[in-house]
Amino acid sequence: MAHWPEAATILKLIEAADTIMIHRHVRPDPDALGSQLGLKRILEVAYPEKQVYVVGGIVRDLEFLGKMEHVEPEMYQEALVIVLDTANHERIDGPHALTGKTVVKIDHHPDEDAYATHQIVDTTVSSTSEMIAELAGIWGLELDEASAFLLFAGIVGDTGRFQFRNATPRTFEVAAELINHGIDTNRLYRQMYKTNLATLQLQGYVLQNVIVTDAGVGYVKIDADVLRTFHATPEAASLLVNSFSGLEGLKCWVMFVENKDEIRVRIRSKGPVINEVAKRYRGGGHPMAAGATIDKWEEMDEVIAALDEVAAPFTFETEES
């Protein structure tokens, strides 16, 4: 079990609070939602007298995990706010999160923005969902089938179904403990990885339009015209970032997706450290998985050139030696 000294302090804050607001980052992924909704369920079971709210937008494809709640700004005055899976305060989903009486941050991203009064940040853990599962044990709070399902979903999402290098031996132990609560993993995988014909056809477009640089950087451009052609949303397109991850010789890859007046940049890597590149373009994340934002397509070439610089000297032989 993990050792986080701040855990005891955060438990005391939870026990003292009548109202708890749980936030996470914008454009949530399974880990953001799984940890947020999973923590809500854990706290509601343990403290039925407390008012626990989950705040933020929702991604249509992940609505099966749960719904968000409407809150008023004045409700934050005496509230404990817990922000999950969010490295930078600019990415918190919800304009009033930092107006709470006390703010807690729980995250597994590099600690670049200490925006909270109290925090637990651990980059060695696969996901924030895994952290919440560990914290429940440290705090002596019970999980049930519902909370275990949500936390398992978050771990599955951030480890790529346990294929990514962030899945540690402890990750598998935590996952096994969650499964022991009777969760239906078949239902989870059906929901998480189902697709429609339009998205499947868009995936075909992605596979046919991958470009790979001499340095081993793969990239795909999805502009507004492509989205309209395939009746796809930017969110659905962004989820296809790993569609070509198995391509031989690929060191890192990036998907550019137009979204109204900005362009989302989703970057993944098999070895080269790419989060420093993301930081240059209003982003950040993990060394092997990061995101950024650019304002115009002309900047796409700059991002690719920067990734070329970190990818060119990397070799898989060096990594394995």
Secondary structure as UniProt FT lines:
FT   HELIX           6..16
FT   STRAND          19..23
FT   HELIX           30..46
FT   TURN            48..49
FT   STRAND          51..54
FT   HELIX           60..65
FT   HELIX           73..76
FT   TURN            77..78
FT   STRAND          80..84
FT   HELIX           89..91
FT   TURN            95..96
FT   HELIX           97..99
FT   STRAND          102..107
FT   STRAND          118..121
FT   TURN            123..124
FT   HELIX           128..139
FT   HELIX           145..159
FT   TURN            160..163
FT   TURN            165..166
FT   HELIX           169..179
FT   TURN            180..182
FT   HELIX           185..193
FT   HELIX           197..208
FT   STRAND          211..212
FT   TURN            214..215
FT   STRAND          217..222
FT   HELIX           224..229
FT   TURN            230..231
FT   HELIX           234..238
FT   TURN            239..246
FT   TURN            248..249
FT   STRAND          252..259
FT   TURN            260..261
FT   STRAND          262..269
FT   HELIX           275..279
FT   TURN            280..282
FT   STRAND          284..285
FT   STRAND          289..294
FT   HELIX           298..311
FT   TURN            312..313
FT   HELIX           316..320
//
